[in-house]
Amino acid sequence: MTHGKRTLLMIAAAVVVDFGLTFAMEFFDRPYAEKIGVSFGVGVALIVLTCWWASYDGAERNIRPPYVHMILLYITGLPYYLFRSRGFIKGLVATIIAGAIWTIPSSLGAYAGWYASRYGALASTEWRQCFNGTTHDGIIVNCTAVIASTQDSKTRGSALSRRALAYYQRGEYEKSRADYAQAITLNPLQSSRFVGLCLSYAKMKDDRALANCNEAVRLDPQSTNALINRASVHSAKRDYERAIADYDQVIRLDTKSAVAFYGRGIAYQGRGDDEHAIADYSEAILLKPDYAEAYGARGVLKRRKGDFFGSAEDLAKFNSLRAK
């Protein structure tokens, strides 16, 4: 076997080992400790393959590879040998290729395994129904199965959040709160989970709602979802100035947010500023012509201002949209 063929064989073996093992770890959803062990094993395998290849490469170039350096400090040992045996330019190119062999297959394998186990043809029925189900009961049952079967914290957190949303939509706010709280312990840096917890507390009339919406905004100040929900909590507490400030920020981030204009209209109305409220309801309707609640709210204010014809039109539109 020529040295060139040995080189190709080593690269092929490294790619297969690197990709295959990381794919399997993600696909079969193994615990984090096992993934660390596999990563160590892959590293050892790559060192063995590299030393085997270097023994032939060094013989051809009449250079003895620094085996101890390559084994103990692979990340620097291999580049040292490549630069020493090939010179600067060829050594640099060879080092870049070696780095790609070390990192790219493992990254692709991990992503491919993760994706295949969740969205590919081999994904479990429970996973598919947990995240793509259409009924609350089905989502809850299948997400419960996913949570019980997985050892991966990312997967558990996603399934807990999905089940929490289903509980929330079914009106079981205490169960929703518990799931969001558990999901947050698995990833305390995800803003949307704090939004969910905020909404669950709000439905339970619990003052902890605002603290969780504040945390959601702190984690992602550009999140219109977090800002809108914090604004609704402010409005519920009759803190209309803070609600308006949050809605203003949402509108700066998204000038076509009908929900933000409607929410700000509610806050203006609560503050007694009917003119600004009507203007915001009108803008919300312009952005979303089938916005029933905006028609209803505007109709009430028009009647209060003596515009009975305009009020009747808006309330009729409200009733027709709600009847659909």
WOQUI-V602753 format. One record per run of one state. SS is the DSSP state (@ for helix, = for strand, . for the rest). FROM is the first residue (numbers start at 1). TO is the last residue. If there is no record, write none. Layout:
BEGIN
SS;FROM;TO / SS;FROM;TO
END
This chain:
BEGIN
.;1;2 / @;3;27 / .;28;31 / @;32;61 / .;62;66 / @;67;72 / .;73;73 / @;74;86 / .;87;87 / @;88;118 / .;119;124 / @;125;132 / .;133;135 / @;136;149 / .;150;152 / @;153;169 / .;170;172 / @;173;186 / .;187;190 / @;191;203 / .;204;207 / @;208;219 / .;220;223 / @;224;236 / .;237;239 / @;240;253 / .;254;257 / @;258;271 / .;272;273 / @;274;287 / .;288;291 / @;292;304 / .;305;307 / @;308;323 / .;324;324
END
